[in-house]
């Protein structure tokens, strides 16, 4: 990506290097994943990209479970390193795109950089969940170690990580438009299988919104050869079917919460090709 000459967002809150802490990790509606997390070496990966556990926790006041995790502190104040500059540039580009698409009425989220664990408006957030969005405080939370996770999943590259950020911003757009609230209300009166299906639709719409963002930054000349392939690889890498297979499990579509690799690619590409968020109505298409 050609990001170094792009406007960098000022909506970055850098908590890296803060003092030591221990906190119980809220798991809300994802209690069903605990046995898997205990068994799997990719326990962190199963909760990646757009995890709804904090949103679910906030809306339901769900259960808390004391999974304690140490936070390694650093006495060095966070620096304005290149990774932070990259994140600020990507976030700035999402602000430009969505402000245009929402007719100047876009309210951008804050993006919090942190290490290991941090306090959020939805409870205690953990890097084990992967990047996530909290609707209560309208902030995206990001531990930069996730960049290495994507590489291990076979999705390296700066655009792959930018796609993750754009996906989380997509959840913010859903929150602003009231989509997330409506979906949660439907989930409260749905079966477990239907609740998962609604979650998949919400996640795929965020993938489509990430594609919409990609459409416009491509028009602006930010993308280079191979960037789109990086985004597609990232979408594929975090498909529920692929993660289940990596965990040595049979593929169980009823247990999907984010969508299959094929679905995530399809909706990312649809957003990228059309540049039209109105084409991201996963709720009528699936």
C-alpha positions in Angstrom: 0.0 0.0 0.0 1.1 3.6 -0.7 0.1 5.0 2.7 3.1 7.1 3.8 1.8 10.3 2.1 -1.8 9.8 3.3 -3.5 11.8 6.0 -3.1 10.2 9.4 -6.1 10.2 11.7 -5.7 11.8 15.1 -8.3 9.5 16.5 -5.7 7.1 17.9 -5.4 6.3 21.6 -2.1 4.7 22.3 -2.2 2.6 25.5 0.9 0.5 24.7 3.4 0.4 27.5 0.9 1.1 30.3 1.5 -0.4 33.7 0.9 -4.0 34.7 -2.6 -5.3 35.1 -4.6 -8.5 35.6 -8.2 -8.7 34.6 -10.9 -11.3 34.1 -11.7 -11.6 30.4 -15.4 -11.2 29.6 -16.6 -13.9 27.2 -20.3 -13.2 27.2 -22.1 -15.1 24.5 -18.9 -17.0 23.5 -18.9 -19.4 26.5 -19.5 -22.2 24.0 -15.9 -21.7 22.7 -14.2 -22.3 26.0 -13.6 -26.1 25.6 -12.2 -25.4 22.1 -9.9 -22.7 23.5 -8.6 -25.0 26.1 -7.7 -27.7 23.5 -6.6 -25.7 20.5 -3.2 -24.1 19.8 -5.1 -21.6 17.7 -7.4 -20.6 20.5 -6.6 -17.0 19.9 -7.3 -17.3 16.2 -10.8 -18.6 16.6 -11.9 -15.3 18.0 -10.3 -13.1 15.3 -11.5 -10.3 13.1 -14.7 -8.7 14.2 -15.5 -10.8 17.2 -18.8 -9.9 18.6 -18.0 -11.1 22.2 -17.7 -7.6 23.6 -20.7 -6.3 21.7 -22.7 -9.3 23.0 -21.4 -8.7 26.5 -22.4 -5.1 26.4 -25.9 -5.7 25.2 -26.8 -8.6 27.4 -24.8 -8.0 30.5 -23.5 -11.5 30.0 -21.5 -13.7 32.3 -17.9 -13.0 33.3 -15.3 -15.7 33.7 -12.0 -15.2 35.5 -9.6 -16.2 32.8 -6.6 -14.3 34.1 -3.9 -13.0 31.8 -0.8 -11.2 32.8 0.1 -7.9 31.1 3.8 -7.3 30.5 4.4 -3.6 31.2 7.0 -1.4 29.7 8.6 1.6 31.3 9.1 3.1 27.8 6.4 5.5 26.6 4.8 4.4 23.3 6.7 5.8 20.3 5.2 7.1 17.1 6.6 4.0 15.3 5.9 3.0 11.8 3.2 0.5 12.7 1.3 3.3 14.5 1.7 5.6 11.6 0.4 2.9 9.3 -2.7 2.3 11.5 -3.3 6.0 11.6 -3.1 6.3 7.8 -5.5 3.4 7.3 -7.9 4.8 9.9 -7.7 8.2 8.2 -8.6 6.7 4.9 -11.7 5.0 6.4 -12.7 8.4 7.8 -12.4 10.0 4.3 -14.4 7.2 2.6 -17.3 7.0 5.1 -17.6 10.7 5.6 -18.2 10.9 1.8 -20.6 8.0 1.7 -22.6 9.2 4.7 -22.9 12.8 3.4 -20.6 14.4 5.9 -22.5 12.9 8.9 -20.0 10.3 9.8 -18.8 10.1 13.4 -15.4 8.4 13.3 -14.5 5.9 16.0 -11.4 6.1 18.2 -8.9 3.3 17.6 -7.1 2.1 20.7 -3.6 0.5 20.5 -2.8 -1.7 23.5 -0.8 -4.7 24.7 -2.5 -7.9 26.0 -5.4 -6.5 28.0 -7.2 -3.2 28.4 -10.4 -1.7 29.8 -13.2 -0.9 27.4 -16.7 0.4 27.6 -17.8 -3.3 27.2 -15.6 -4.7 30.0 -12.0 -6.0 30.0 -10.8 -6.6 26.5 -8.1 -9.1 25.6 -5.7 -9.5 22.7 -6.8 -13.2 22.7 -10.0 -12.1 21.0 -8.2 -10.5 18.1 -9.2 -7.0 16.9 -12.6 -6.0 18.1 -15.1 -3.1 18.2 -17.0 -2.0 21.3 -20.3 -0.3 20.6 -20.6 1.1 24.1 -17.7 3.5 23.7 -17.5 3.4 19.9 -13.9 2.4 19.8 -11.9 -0.2 17.8 -9.3 -2.1 19.9 -6.2 -3.4 18.3 -3.1 -5.3 19.7 -0.5 -5.0 16.9 0.7 -8.6 17.6 -2.2 -9.6 15.5 -0.1 -8.7 12.4 2.0 -11.8 13.2 -1.2 -13.9 13.6 -2.2 -13.0 10.1 1.2 -14.0 8.8 0.9 -17.4 10.5 -2.5 -17.8 8.9 -0.9 -17.3 5.5 -2.2 -13.8 5.0 0.9 -11.5 5.2 1.0 -7.9 3.8 0.0 -4.4 4.8 -3.3 -4.5 2.9 -4.3 -7.7 4.7 -3.9 -5.9 8.0 -5.6 -2.8 6.6 -8.6 -5.0 5.7 -8.9 -6.1 9.3 -9.0 -2.4 10.4 -11.6 -1.6 7.7 -13.7 -4.6 8.8 -13.8 -3.3 12.4 -14.7 0.2 11.2 -17.5 -1.6 9.2 -18.9 -2.7 12.6 -18.8 0.9 13.7 -20.8 1.9 10.6 -23.3 -0.8 11.5 -23.6 0.6 15.0 -24.1 4.2 13.7 -26.8 3.0 11.3 -28.6 0.9 14.0 -28.0 -2.4 12.2 -26.1 -4.0 15.2 -28.9 -3.1 17.6 -31.6 -4.6 15.4 -29.6 -7.8 14.9 -29.0 -8.2 18.6 -32.7 -7.7 19.3 -33.5 -10.5 16.9 -30.8 -12.7 18.4 -32.4 -12.4 21.9 -35.5 -14.2 20.7 -33.8 -16.6 18.3 -32.5 -20.2 18.7 -28.8 -20.8 18.9 -28.5 -21.8 15.3 -30.4 -18.7 14.2 -28.4 -16.5 16.5 -25.2 -17.8 14.7 -26.8 -17.2 11.3 -27.5 -13.5 12.2 -24.0 -13.1 13.5 -22.6 -14.4 10.2 -24.7 -11.9 8.2 -23.5 -9.1 10.4 -19.9 -10.1 9.9 -20.2 -10.6 6.2 -21.7 -7.1 5.9 -18.7 -5.7 7.7 -16.5 -7.6 5.1 -18.5 -6.0 2.3 -18.0 -2.6 3.9 -14.3 -3.3 4.1 -14.5 -4.0 0.4 -16.3 -0.7 -0.2 -13.5 1.1 1.6 -11.0 -0.8 -0.6 -12.8 0.4 -3.8 -12.3 4.0 -2.9 -8.7 3.8 -1.7 -7.9 2.0 -4.9 -9.4 4.9 -6.8 -7.2 7.2 -4.8 -4.1 5.4 -5.9 -3.2 3.9 -2.5 -3.2 0.3 -3.7 -0.4 -1.5 -5.4 -0.2 -4.7 -7.4 -1.0 -7.7 -5.2 -2.8 -5.7 -2.5 -6.2 -7.1 -3.4 -4.9 -10.6 -3.3 -3.6 -9.9 0.2 -7.1 -8.8 1.2 -8.7 -11.9 -0.3 -6.2 -14.1 1.5 -7.0 -12.4 4.8 -10.7 -12.9 4.2 -10.1 -16.5 3.4 -7.8 -17.1 6.3 -10.4 -16.2 8.9 -13.3 -18.2 7.4 -15.0 -20.3 10.0 -14.6 -23.5 8.0 -10.9 -23.0 7.6 -10.5 -22.3 11.3 -12.5 -25.4 12.3 -10.3 -27.5 9.9 -7.1 -26.1 11.4 -8.4 -27.1 14.8 -8.9 -30.6 13.6 -12.6 -30.4 13.7 -15.3 -31.3 11.2 -16.8 -28.3 9.4 -20.0 -27.4 11.2 -21.9 -24.6 9.3 -24.5 -24.3 12.1 -21.6 -23.2 14.4 -20.3 -20.5 12.1 -20.3 -17.0 13.5 -18.3 -15.1 10.9 -18.9 -17.0 7.6 -17.0 -19.5 5.5 -13.9 -18.5 3.6 -15.8 -18.5 0.3 -18.5 -16.2 1.8 -16.0 -13.8 3.3 -14.2 -13.5 -0.1 -17.5 -13.1 -2.0 -18.7 -10.2 0.1 -15.4 -8.4 0.3 -15.1 -8.6 -3.5 -18.7 -7.4 -3.9 -18.0 -4.3 -1.8 -14.7 -3.7 -3.7 -16.2 -4.1 -7.1 -19.3 -2.0 -6.5 -18.1 0.6 -4.0 -21.7 0.8 -3.0 -22.7 0.0 0.7 -26.3 -0.5 -0.5 -25.0 -3.7 -2.2 -23.9 -5.0 1.2 -27.4 -6.2 2.3 -26.3 -9.6 3.5 -29.6 -9.9 5.4 -31.7 -10.3 2.3 -29.1 -12.2 0.3 -28.3 -15.1 2.6 
